[in-house]
Amino acid sequence: MAVNLQIPSESEIFPVAGVEIGVTEAGIRKANRRDLTVFRLAEGASVAGVFTRNRFCAAPVQVCQAHLAAGGPISALVINTGNANAGTGEEGLKKAKDTCEALGKLLGVPAAQILPFSTGVILEPLPLDRLVAGLPGAIANLAADHWSSAAHGIMTTDTLPKISSAKVQIEGKTVTFTGISKGAGMIRPNMATMLSFLATDAGIAQPLLRKLAVEIADASFNRITVDGDTSTNDSFIIAATGKSGVNVNSESDAAYAAVREALTAAALDLATKIVRDAEGATKFMTIRVEEAGTTEEALKVAYAVAHSPLVKTAFFASDPNLGRILAAVGYAGIDDLDVSNIRLWLDDVLVAKDGGRNPAYQEADGQRVMKQAEISVRIALGRGQVSDTVYTCDFSHEYVSINADYRS
């Protein structure tokens, strides 16, 4: 069951001028489910993306990267679920390109203006005939208010759709920021199986949008983990249509800070919703490391704690076996770490200091915190002034069951 995941109502999901979405049932893997989505973008929209760092990256990721690197306009996105088209060699690459050709012909644009995305089972051939046969239906379904349908249509093991939407007043004009994401397992984006599509009607110059996409991914999707596995298909796309009349061409523009803040907030909302709906999750945990010497140090410690199966299973059991956290800090890879300087808190409860257990700590206090659905772990290293945060979840019996039964 998802942990405190809020789904906006239809009235709280705002269409983005210059973006139309069509969703249909193509039978990619299973019948009678929405599994094919098309985004059509207005002429002049700028698009940027951040993708998996997995060297075994999927065919659609390779095609997306090539089309974006070419520097031409992007007119549409096409997303299928049920099949990742990963580990499929040259045949898979050809099918990803053929998908772009087929949609390009239907929309009257070159194939190079299409970005393809796939998610689902790895190492299986993409049923291209079904995908192509479904494209006319998706196009016929195009509408500005189909964000919710798209959020459902890109789900795999997700139990709930992930949607973020906001209107922000910038320079006296209303600017919309709406996005969707999917992912519940195989999540440690290194830019899970993660896809996210975020759009705004602000105008953002292409070079600046490329820079923003990387920075925003680092502040959001690259700060979450469910199981430490980096997918072959992770993709995060930002599209800016310019239809609001607010335009940002450089970081010195007056609207830049507000646009960047709104995009980052939307991405972080979508990223944490992935963790809240993680496979089998019962707890949402915020791991904050303070007083690190560098960002690298802070993230080493945060991820060591967030990835530890012993820590994650203790949280699932609400068992304040907190020596597991200190052990993870100790093996995080900081060779000259002085453990006598470390302090550890569970929410407001000081658990450890001066290299050992806080004399005032009572297990009943730790138990009280561990029973909560949302828990904060705060670790001070006593080495500097740098802080960083990672979001994760517990490991339950259900996580194992979901992944054992995934292909059946």
SVG drawing of the C-alpha trace seen along z (x, -y; Angstrom):
<svg xmlns="http://www.w3.org/2000/svg" viewBox="-12 -41 54 58">
<polyline fill="none" stroke="black" stroke-width="0.4" points="0.0,0.0 1.3,-3.4 2.5,-5.6 0.6,-8.8 0.6,-9.3 -1.8,-12.2 -3.4,-12.0 -4.7,-15.4 -8.3,-15.5 -9.1,-16.3 -9.8,-19.9 -6.3,-20.1 -4.6,-18.8 -3.9,-21.7 -3.4,-21.3 -0.3,-22.8 -0.9,-25.0 0.9,-23.4 0.7,-19.8 -1.8,-17.2 -1.9,-13.7 -3.6,-10.5 -3.8,-7.2 -5.1,-3.8 -5.0,-0.1 -2.6,1.6 -2.2,5.0 1.6,4.7 1.7,7.3 -1.8,7.7 -5.2,7.0 -7.7,4.4 -5.2,2.0 -4.0,-1.4 -0.4,-0.8 0.3,-3.3 0.6,-7.0 1.4,-9.8 2.4,-13.4 2.1,-15.9 4.0,-19.2 3.3,-22.6 5.7,-23.9 8.5,-25.8 8.6,-23.8 12.0,-23.1 12.7,-19.6 15.6,-18.2 16.2,-14.9 18.2,-13.0 18.7,-9.2 19.9,-6.1 23.6,-5.7 23.2,-1.9 25.6,-0.8 23.0,1.8 20.6,-1.1 17.5,-0.2 17.0,-0.8 14.5,-3.7 17.0,-5.5 19.6,-5.3 17.3,-6.6 16.1,-9.5 19.7,-10.5 20.5,-10.5 17.5,-12.6 18.1,-15.1 21.8,-15.3 20.9,-16.2 19.6,-19.5 16.4,-19.6 12.9,-20.2 10.9,-17.6 7.3,-17.2 6.1,-14.1 6.8,-11.5 5.5,-7.9 5.5,-5.7 4.6,-2.0 4.4,0.2 4.6,3.9 7.9,4.3 11.1,2.4 12.7,3.1 16.0,3.6 18.5,6.3 17.1,6.7 20.2,5.8 20.0,4.5 16.5,5.8 15.3,3.7 17.1,0.6 15.5,1.0 12.0,1.4 12.6,-1.8 13.5,-3.7 10.5,-2.1 8.2,-3.3 9.4,-6.9 9.0,-6.4 5.4,-5.2 4.3,-8.0 6.2,-10.6 4.2,-9.6 0.9,-9.8 1.8,-13.3 3.4,-14.5 6.9,-15.1 10.3,-13.5 11.1,-10.5 14.0,-12.5 11.4,-14.7 9.9,-11.7 11.2,-10.5 10.3,-6.9 10.1,-5.4 9.4,-1.9 9.0,-0.3 8.3,3.3 10.0,6.6 13.6,6.7 15.1,9.2 11.8,9.7 11.1,8.6 8.9,5.5 5.7,6.4 6.0,3.6 3.0,4.7 0.7,4.1 2.4,0.8 2.1,-0.6 -1.5,0.7 -2.4,-1.3 -0.9,-4.6 -4.0,-5.8 -6.1,-5.3 -3.8,-7.2 -3.7,-10.1 -7.5,-10.1 -7.6,-10.4 -5.3,-13.5 -6.6,-16.2 -5.0,-18.7 -6.7,-17.3 -5.5,-13.7 -2.7,-13.9 -4.5,-11.6 -5.1,-9.0 -1.4,-9.2 -0.3,-8.7 -2.4,-5.5 -1.2,-4.4 2.5,-4.5 2.2,-2.4 3.7,1.1 4.0,2.4 2.8,-1.0 -0.4,-0.8 -1.3,-4.5 -0.6,-7.1 1.9,-9.9 0.8,-13.3 2.0,-16.8 0.4,-20.0 0.7,-23.7 0.0,-27.2 2.5,-29.9 2.3,-33.6 5.5,-34.8 5.9,-38.4 2.2,-38.9 1.3,-35.9 0.1,-32.4 2.5,-29.7 1.6,-26.0 3.8,-23.1 2.3,-19.6 4.0,-16.2 3.6,-12.5 6.0,-9.7 6.0,-6.0 8.2,-3.6 7.9,-1.4 10.9,1.0 14.3,1.2 14.7,-2.4 18.0,-4.1 18.0,-6.5 21.5,-7.5 21.0,-10.2 13.7,-3.2 12.2,-1.4 11.5,-5.1 9.9,-7.4 8.9,-11.0 7.5,-13.7 7.2,-17.3 5.9,-20.1 5.5,-23.9 4.0,-26.6 7.0,-28.8 9.4,-29.3 13.0,-28.1 15.9,-28.4 17.1,-25.0 20.7,-25.3 19.4,-26.5 16.7,-23.7 19.4,-21.1 21.3,-22.5 18.2,-22.7 17.2,-19.1 20.5,-17.8 20.3,-20.1 16.7,-19.3 17.2,-15.5 20.1,-15.7 17.9,-17.5 15.0,-15.0 15.2,-11.7 18.8,-11.3 18.0,-11.6 15.6,-8.6 16.2,-4.8 13.9,-1.9 16.3,1.1 19.5,-0.3 18.9,1.1 19.4,-1.3 17.1,-0.4 18.0,-0.2 15.2,-2.6 15.3,-5.5 14.2,-8.7 13.3,-12.2 12.0,-14.7 11.1,-18.4 9.2,-20.2 8.7,-23.9 6.1,-25.3 6.4,-29.0 2.6,-29.5 2.3,-31.5 4.3,-34.4 6.9,-34.1 10.3,-33.4 13.6,-32.5 16.7,-32.7 19.5,-32.9 20.0,-32.5 20.1,-36.3 16.5,-36.7 14.1,-37.9 11.8,-34.9 14.6,-32.3 14.6,-31.7 10.9,-31.2 10.7,-28.9 13.6,-26.8 12.0,-26.6 8.7,-25.5 10.2,-22.8 12.4,-21.5 9.4,-21.4 7.3,-19.4 10.2,-17.0 10.8,-16.4 7.1,-15.8 7.0,-13.2 10.2,-11.6 9.1,-11.2 5.7,-9.8 7.7,-7.0 9.2,-6.1 5.8,-6.4 4.4,-3.9 7.5,-1.6 6.9,2.1 5.7,3.4 6.5,0.2 5.0,-0.5 7.3,-3.3 8.6,-6.5 12.0,-7.4 14.0,-10.7 17.8,-10.1 19.5,-13.5 23.3,-13.7 24.6,-16.9 28.1,-18.2 29.7,-16.3 32.9,-17.6 31.6,-17.3 28.4,-16.4 30.0,-13.1 30.6,-12.2 27.0,-13.1 25.6,-10.9 27.9,-8.0 26.6,-7.9 22.9,-8.5 22.9,-5.8 24.7,-3.3 21.9,-3.7 19.1,-3.8 20.4,-0.7 21.1,1.5 18.7,4.5 19.2,4.8 18.2,1.2 15.2,1.4 13.9,4.7 14.3,3.3 12.1,0.3 9.5,2.6 9.4,4.5 9.3,1.2 12.3,2.7 14.7,0.0 17.7,2.1 19.6,-1.1 23.1,0.2 22.4,1.3 22.4,-2.4 25.7,-3.1 27.2,0.0 26.1,-1.4 27.6,-4.8 30.8,-3.0 31.1,-1.1 30.0,-4.0 33.6,-4.5 34.9,-7.5 38.3,-6.0 39.2,-8.8 35.8,-9.0 36.0,-9.8 33.1,-7.9 33.3,-9.8 31.9,-12.9 28.8,-11.2 25.4,-11.9 22.3,-10.0 18.6,-11.1 15.3,-9.3 13.0,-12.3 13.6,-14.3 15.1,-11.4 18.9,-11.6 20.0,-7.9 23.8,-8.0 26.6,-10.4 30.3,-10.4 30.9,-7.1 28.1,-5.2 24.6,-5.1 23.2,-8.3 22.9,-7.6 19.5,-9.3 18.1,-7.3 15.2,-5.0 14.2,-2.2 10.6,-3.1 11.3,-6.5 12.9,-4.7 9.9,-2.3 7.5,-5.2 9.2,-6.7 9.7,-3.4 5.9,-2.8 5.3,-5.9 4.5,-5.7 7.0,-8.5 10.4,-8.6 13.3,-11.0 16.8,-9.7 19.4,-12.5 23.1,-11.8 25.7,-14.5 29.2,-13.6 31.1,-16.4 33.3,-17.0 32.1,-20.1 29.1,-22.2 27.6,-20.2 24.2,-18.5 22.2,-16.3 19.1,-14.2 18.0,-10.9 14.5,-9.5 13.8,-5.7 11.4,-3.1 11.4,0.1 11.7,3.7 8.6,5.9 7.6,9.4 5.5,8.0 8.6,6.5 10.0,10.1 6.6,11.4 6.1,8.7 9.5,9.2 9.3,13.0 6.0,13.0 6.6,10.0 6.6,12.0 3.8,14.3"/>
</svg>
